[in-house]
Amino acid sequence: ERQGDGWRTRLSWGRSTDVYDTLATASAFTPLGATKTEQTQLGWENTFATPVGRLLALVERIEQRVSRPGQPYSVGDRTIDAIGLGQAGEAGRHAWQGGVRHDDNSQFGGQTTGSLGYGYTLTPTLRAGASYGTSFVAPSVNQLYFPGFGTPTLQPEEGKHGELSLRWTSGTQTLRGAWVDNRIRSYIPSGPLPVNVPSTRIDGLVLSWEGRGAGLVAGASYEHLDPRNTTDGPNFGKQLVRRAKDAFRMGADWSVGQYSFGGTLSAFSERFEDAANTLRMGGFTTLDLRADWRYDREWVAGVRVNNLAGKVYETAYGFNQPGREMFVTLRWAPQARR
């Protein structure tokens, strides 16, 4: 990474490998051996200071490879080459941002996406905003090929997304409300053996609050979204698989001296495992607590309790989520000595 004269450049490289090895199986259709996925990512980002704001230019390349025992996949390698430009700035009461990106996917072809956003300060404490963008999401290697889970014929998602927002800020308090509207073609549902849903819509209200004071940092958010199938047919208007309509989260952390204490409350409404909405999974509420003791500038001891009440719930039908869990941690973060 390098900075200077209004220009900042950053070069990054990453590599990941995932291996799923089947040592024994009762299935006559599952071969023994390792299914392996590899990904290499190279990126170059450049940020420039201009008279109308910050300009971002990026170049990216992703290489993916998957292999399995026995007969190879029909597509075992793919590359994604991308270029993008983004601009963000403000002047007086006006703020704006925009971007465009082109991806060339060796498996799914080329796709150009973009976004535009605008904000206007109505009063010293109130700002209105609007944004619109498009998206293109190719299925992951696991969604395509993972044994017993993927669907090799899965197609990419294409979306159109709009938002209208209003934000109030006073001192250390911020309250934001937004109406969002997402329309997605070829939606990829969660779960095994996914099949594209031709037309879907997810719209609704999002509210959030953040506040600080006297060592306390707190926040809360509420989402009321309607994730539904808008494809003509027997499932028209049905709730999308494993998607809840209502979600509430509230958290707070308080620091005093060497100690910090915090908690997070999360609540979700019901969801369904199938497209016809016949397999219902009830809503649930969980409470997580945490505490840390920084007894040295580099060492922190902590304790965390997840799902304090031991709530029994599931987000995938037939698979219970963990009950009450306790973790004791010791973290070391070395710092340069002066």
N, C-alpha and C positions, 0 to 999 in steps of 0.2 A: 504494500500500500504506500502511496506517495502523495504528498500535498504540496501546493505552491502556486502562487500567482493566480488564485481563483480557480485552480484546476485540481481535482482530486481523482486519482486513478487507483483501482483495486483489481488485482488478479487473484482468482481463487481456483482451487482444484480439489475434488473430492472423489472418493471411491468407496463403494459399499458392496458387500457380498453376503448373500443369504443362501443357506443350504438346508434343504428339507430331506432327511435321509430315512427311508423306510427300511427297517431291519427285518420286520416280520409282518405278515398280514394274512387275514382269513379270506380276503377278497381275491377271486380269480382274475379280476380285471385290473388290479393294482400291481405294477411291477416293483420288484425290490431294487433298491439303489437310491442315489441322491438326485434330487431335483435342485438345480443351482441357478440362481439369478445374480447377475453382476451389473453394476451401474457405475459409470465414470462420468463426472461432470466437470466441465471447464468453463469459467466465466470471466469476462473482462468488463468492468464497469468504469465509466468516466463521468464525473460530475463537473459542470462548468458554471461559473457565476456569470450571468448575463444581465443587461439592463432591465429585462422583464422577468427575472427570477432565475431559479436553478434549472439547468438543462441536464438531463441524464441520458447517456447513450450506452447501450450494452450489446455485447455479443456473447452468445452462449452455445455450447455444444454438449449434448448428452448422448452417451452411447450405452445401450442396454443389450444384454445377452442372457438367454435362458436355455438351459439344457436339461434333459431328463434321461433316465435309463430306457433302453429299447428304442422304439421309433421316435425320431426327433420331431419337434413341433414344425408346423408348416411355415411359421415365421419365427426363427430363433434369435435373430439380431435386428435391432432397429436403432436409428440415429435420429436425433432431433436437433436441427440447427436453427437458431433464432437470432433476430436482431430487433432492437427496440429503441424508441425515443420517448422521453417524457419531459414535461415542462410544468413547473409550479412556481407561482409568484403571487404578489399582492401589491395593491396600490390604493391608498386611501381606504375607502370602505369596501373595496372589491378584493376578492381572492379567487384564484383559478388554478386548475390543474388539468392536464390532459396527457394522453399517451397513446402510442400505437405500437403494436408488436406483430411481427410475422414469424410464424413457426413453419419449418419445412420438415415434416415427419415422414421418414422413409416408408412407413407402413400405412399411414393415413393421408398423406399428401400435404399440401400447403394450406395455411389458414391465417388470415389477418384479423386481429382483434384490436379494440381500442376503447377508450373511455374519455369522458369530459365531465368536469365538475366545476361548479361556480358557487361562491358564497358572498353574501352581502350583509354588512353590519348595519342593522336597523337602529340600534341604540348602543351605548357603551357596554351594555350587558347582554344584548340579544343579537343573534346572527341567524339568518336563514340560508339554506343551501339546497342545491339540486344537483343530481348527477345521473349519468346514463353511461352504460358500457355493455360490451359484448364479451363473450367468453367461449373458449374451446377447450374441452378437457378430454384427452385421450385416455382410454382405460389403461390401468396399470398392468404390468406383466402378470402380477398375481391374479387380477380380475380376469385376465385372459386365459392363463395357463395353470394356475395352482391346482394340483391334483384334488379332484372331488369338490372344487370350489369355483374354478374359473369357467368362462364361456368363450371359446376361441373366436366366435363370430360377433362378439360384442363390438359396437360402433361408438365413436366419440360423442360426447355431449356438446351441444351448441346452445348458448344462452343469451338472453337479453335482460338487462338488469337496470331498474330505475329506482331512484330514491328522492324523497322530499324530506327535509329535516329542519328543525328549529333547535337552537342551542342557547341556553341561558347560563351566564357565568357571573358570579359575584364573589370577589375575594377568593377563598379556597373551595368554593362550592360550584359544581357544574351539573346542570340538568339538561339532558338531550332527549328529544323525541323524534322519531322518523317513521315515515310510511315507506315500505319497501315493496317492490313488485318484481319478481323473478319469473321469467318464462323460459323453460328449458325443453329443447327437443332432444329426443333419444336419451332421456334421463337414465342414469345407471343406478338402480336401487341397491341398497345394502343387502348383504346376505349371500349365501352360496348360489352358484349357477345363475347369475343375474341375467335378465333379459331386458333390453332397452324398452323404456316406456315412450311411445312416440311423442306425446305432448303432455307437459305438466306445468303447473303454476304454483308458486309459493309467494303469497303476499300477506301483509299484515302490519302490525304496529310493533315498534321496538322502543323501549324506554330505558334510560340509564341515568344513574346519579353517582357522583364522586365527591368526596369531601376529605379535608385534612384539618388537623388542629391538635396542638398539645400532645404530640407524639402519636396521634391516632390517624390512621389511614383507613377509610371505609368506602364501600361502594355497593351498589345494588343494580340489578338489571331485570327487566321483564320483557319477554317476547310472546306475542300472540300472533302466530303465523298459521296460515292454512295451507299445508302441503298436500296438494290434491292432483289426482289424475284427470286431465282434461281431454283425454283421447276418447272419441266416440266408441261406445261399446258398453258391456255389462259393468265395467268398473269406473265409468265416468263419475266424477265427483268423489270417489273414494279417497281416503287418506293414504298417502304414500307409505310404503313399507318402512317400519321402524322409525318413523318420524313423529314426534310429539307436537301437538299444536301449541301448548303453553309451557314455558320454561321460566323459572324464577331463580335468581342467584343473589345471595347477599353475603358479603364478607367484610371482615374488619381485622386490622392488626394494630396492636398498641405496643410501643417501645418505651421502656423506662430504664435508663442506665445500660447495664449489660444484658438486660432481659427483653424478650419480646414474646407477646402472646397473641394468638389469633384464632379465627374460626371461619368456616364457610358453610352456609346453609344452601342447599340446592333442592329444588322441587320441580317435578315434571308431570305432565298429564299423561293419559293413556296413549298407547301406540298399538300398532297391529303388525303381525308377522307376515300376513299374506295380502295380496293385492285386492282380494274381495272383502277384506276387513272382517273375517270370521274368527281368526285367532287373535284374541285380545290380550294385551299385557297391561296390567293396571298401572296407574301413576304411582309415584313414590317420592319420598322426601328423605334426605340424608343430612347429617351434621358431622363435619370434620373439625377437629381441634388440633392446635399445634402450639409448641412453645420452644424457644431457643435460648441458650445461654452462651454469650460470647465472652469466654473467660480469657481470651488472648486475641491480639489483633489478627491472628491467622487461624485460630481454632474456634469452632462453634460446635457445641453439643446440643442435641435437640431430641424432642419426642413428638410423635404425631399419632393421633388416633383417628382413623377413618371409619365412617358409618357408626358413630358412637352408639346409636340405639339398636344396632344389629338388624336393621331393616332387611327383610327378604324381598328381593325384587329381581327382575330380569329385563334386559334391553334386547335380547334375542331369545325367541321362544324355546324353552327347554334348557336354557343355560343360566343358572343362577349367578348373580354377581357376588363378589366377596361380601361376607358378613363383617362383623367388627374386626378391625385390624389395628395393631399397634406396631410402630416402628421407632427404634432408638437409633439415632444417627450421630456420627462424629465426622465433621467436615474440616478439611485443611486446605486453605487457600494461601499459598506462599506469596508474599509481597516483597517487592524490591526494597532493600534497606538503603537509607540515605546516610 
